[in-house]
Amino acid sequence: MTPLRRATVISPTVVPLEDQRWLVMRGATPQDLDEVQALHARCSAATLASRYLDGGRAPGRRLTSSLLGTDLSLVVTAAPGTVVALGNVAPAEEDQGVAELAALVDDAWRDIGVEGALLRQLVAGARLLGYHEVVTIAPTSGGWVHQQVSSLGPTLLQRTPFGEAVLRLQLAPHHVGLLGPPASSRPARVTVSRPGVA
């Protein structure tokens, strides 16, 4: 695999939201473990089931820690550093050139632009890592991850023997262009609060 260009993908990037607020996306670190566990604790059972396909249980500390060290691990944070989303790119078991993409977004931060920004950055990062295809696995209903990935290009929908939906997106050079400008090129003053809090 081509080494990941950390300065391009992992340096903090400001994410503008549809409600005019801002969040920061950056590479995950081991120091994010407690915050990522807290993110899981805030998510509903339905949200966890959509991410982990296991009945809506949060992963244990060891698995959560491993999620911070996949090929590409991104967190989205609100002031003062609360993690509100986690995204991962990791090799799929089937093929060395295929990456599995997964994401989790705090229920309180849904539908205001976090999902799209995170998925676009993950797809762009997978392309930079040298993957030629990404797959996402979801329950039978698909879900927001499939909707966001489908917006990035032609996809192929398949089913596992268990009825889960597998969505495939072939990566092309233009997917690298999805990466946004680094945070240093955005306004220096960023004010973020939890939804519904002034």
C-alpha positions as CSV (number, residue, x, y, z in Angstrom):
1,M,0.0,0.0,0.0
2,T,1.1,3.6,-0.6
3,P,2.0,5.3,2.6
4,L,-0.8,7.7,3.8
5,R,0.1,11.3,3.4
6,R,-0.6,12.4,7.0
7,A,-0.3,16.1,6.3
8,T,-3.1,15.9,3.7
9,V,-5.6,13.5,5.4
10,I,-4.9,13.6,9.1
11,S,-4.1,17.2,9.9
12,P,-7.1,19.0,11.5
13,T,-9.7,20.1,9.0
14,V,-12.6,22.4,9.9
15,V,-16.0,21.0,9.0
16,P,-18.7,23.6,8.3
17,L,-22.2,22.4,9.3
18,E,-25.5,23.2,7.8
19,D,-26.6,25.2,10.9
20,Q,-23.6,27.5,10.5
21,R,-21.5,26.0,13.3
22,W,-18.1,24.3,12.8
23,L,-16.5,21.1,14.0
24,V,-13.0,19.8,13.6
25,M,-12.0,16.5,11.9
26,R,-8.6,15.0,12.6
27,G,-6.7,11.8,12.8
28,A,-7.6,9.7,15.9
29,T,-4.9,9.1,18.5
30,P,-4.7,6.7,21.5
31,Q,-5.5,9.6,23.7
32,D,-9.0,9.7,22.2
33,L,-10.0,6.4,23.8
34,D,-12.0,7.7,26.7
35,E,-13.9,10.2,24.5
36,V,-14.6,7.6,21.8
37,Q,-16.0,5.3,24.5
38,A,-18.2,8.1,25.7
39,L,-19.4,8.6,22.1
40,H,-20.5,5.0,22.0
41,A,-22.2,5.4,25.4
42,R,-24.3,8.3,24.0
43,C,-25.4,6.5,20.9
44,S,-28.7,4.6,20.7
45,A,-28.9,0.9,20.4
46,A,-30.2,1.3,16.8
47,T,-27.2,3.5,15.9
48,L,-24.8,1.0,17.4
49,A,-26.5,-1.9,15.6
50,S,-26.2,-0.1,12.3
51,R,-22.5,0.3,12.9
52,Y,-21.5,-3.0,14.4
53,L,-24.3,-5.4,13.2
54,D,-24.4,-7.1,16.6
55,G,-27.7,-6.2,18.3
56,G,-26.8,-2.7,19.4
57,R,-24.0,-3.3,22.0
58,A,-21.1,-0.9,22.3
59,P,-17.7,-2.6,21.8
60,G,-15.4,-3.2,24.8
61,R,-12.4,-1.0,25.6
62,R,-9.9,-3.3,23.7
63,L,-11.9,-3.2,20.4
64,T,-12.5,0.5,20.8
65,S,-8.8,1.0,21.2
66,S,-8.1,-1.0,18.0
67,L,-10.5,1.3,16.1
68,L,-8.1,4.2,16.8
69,G,-5.3,2.5,14.9
70,T,-6.8,1.2,11.6
71,D,-5.3,2.2,8.3
72,L,-7.2,5.5,8.6
73,S,-9.0,6.5,11.8
74,L,-10.7,9.9,11.9
75,V,-12.6,11.7,14.7
76,V,-14.8,14.7,14.5
77,T,-14.7,16.9,17.6
78,A,-16.7,19.7,19.1
79,A,-15.4,22.2,21.7
80,P,-13.9,21.4,24.2
81,G,-12.7,18.2,22.4
82,T,-15.8,16.1,22.7
83,V,-15.7,13.3,20.0
84,V,-19.0,13.3,18.1
85,A,-18.1,11.0,15.3
86,L,-15.6,8.2,14.4
87,G,-14.7,6.9,11.0
88,N,-12.5,4.0,9.9
89,V,-10.8,2.6,6.8
90,A,-9.4,-0.9,7.2
91,P,-8.4,-3.7,4.8
92,A,-11.3,-6.0,3.8
93,E,-10.7,-9.7,4.2
94,E,-11.6,-10.5,0.7
95,D,-9.0,-8.6,-1.3
96,Q,-5.9,-6.6,-0.5
97,G,-7.0,-3.7,-2.7
98,V,-10.4,-3.4,-1.1
99,A,-11.0,-1.3,2.1
100,E,-13.9,-1.7,4.5
101,L,-15.3,1.7,5.5
102,A,-17.3,2.3,8.7
103,A,-18.5,5.3,10.7
104,L,-20.4,6.2,13.8
105,V,-22.0,9.6,14.4
106,D,-23.5,10.8,17.7
107,D,-27.3,10.8,17.4
108,A,-27.4,14.4,18.6
109,W,-25.2,15.5,15.7
110,R,-27.0,13.8,12.8
111,D,-28.4,15.4,9.7
112,I,-26.4,18.6,9.8
113,G,-23.5,17.7,7.6
114,V,-21.3,15.6,9.8
115,E,-22.0,12.3,8.0
116,G,-21.2,13.6,4.5
117,A,-18.0,15.4,5.6
118,L,-16.7,12.3,7.4
119,L,-17.6,9.8,4.6
120,R,-16.0,12.0,1.9
121,Q,-12.8,12.3,3.9
122,L,-12.7,8.5,4.5
123,V,-13.2,7.7,0.8
124,A,-10.6,10.2,-0.2
125,G,-8.2,8.8,2.4
126,A,-8.8,5.3,1.1
127,R,-7.9,6.4,-2.4
128,L,-4.7,8.0,-1.1
129,L,-3.8,4.8,0.7
130,G,-3.9,3.0,-2.6
131,Y,-7.2,1.1,-2.3
132,H,-9.1,0.7,-5.6
133,E,-12.5,0.0,-3.9
134,V,-14.3,0.6,-0.7
135,V,-17.1,-1.6,0.8
136,T,-19.6,-0.7,3.5
137,I,-21.7,-3.2,5.3
138,A,-25.1,-2.3,6.9
139,P,-28.2,-4.0,8.1
140,T,-30.8,-4.9,5.5
141,S,-32.1,-1.3,5.4
142,G,-28.8,0.1,4.3
143,G,-28.7,3.4,6.3
144,W,-27.0,6.8,6.1
145,V,-23.6,5.4,5.4
146,H,-24.8,3.8,2.2
147,Q,-26.7,7.0,1.2
148,Q,-23.6,9.1,1.6
149,V,-21.3,6.6,-0.2
150,S,-23.8,6.3,-3.1
151,S,-23.6,10.1,-3.6
152,L,-19.9,9.8,-4.4
153,G,-20.3,7.7,-7.6
154,P,-21.8,4.6,-9.1
155,T,-22.1,1.8,-6.6
156,L,-23.0,-1.9,-6.6
157,L,-25.3,-3.3,-3.9
158,Q,-25.0,-6.9,-2.8
159,R,-26.3,-9.1,0.0
160,T,-24.5,-11.3,2.4
161,P,-25.9,-14.8,3.2
162,F,-27.2,-13.2,6.4
163,G,-29.2,-10.6,4.4
164,E,-26.9,-7.6,5.2
165,A,-26.4,-5.0,2.6
166,V,-22.9,-4.6,1.1
167,L,-22.3,-1.5,-0.9
168,R,-19.3,-1.3,-3.2
169,L,-17.7,1.9,-4.6
170,Q,-14.9,1.8,-7.2
171,L,-12.4,4.5,-6.3
172,A,-11.1,6.8,-9.0
173,P,-8.4,9.6,-9.0
174,H,-11.1,12.3,-8.6
175,H,-12.0,10.9,-5.1
176,V,-8.7,12.4,-3.8
177,G,-10.2,15.8,-4.7
178,L,-12.8,15.3,-2.0
179,L,-10.3,16.4,0.7
180,G,-11.1,19.8,2.1
181,P,-8.6,22.5,2.9
182,P,-6.7,22.2,6.2
183,A,-8.0,24.0,9.3
184,S,-5.1,26.6,9.0
185,S,-6.8,27.9,5.9
186,R,-10.1,28.5,7.6
187,P,-11.1,31.4,10.0
188,A,-9.1,31.1,13.2
189,R,-12.1,31.6,15.5
190,V,-14.3,28.6,15.8
191,T,-17.2,28.4,18.2
192,V,-19.0,25.1,18.6
193,S,-21.7,24.0,21.1
194,R,-23.8,20.9,21.5
195,P,-27.0,20.9,19.5
196,G,-29.7,23.0,21.1
197,V,-27.2,24.9,23.3
198,A,-26.4,28.5,22.5
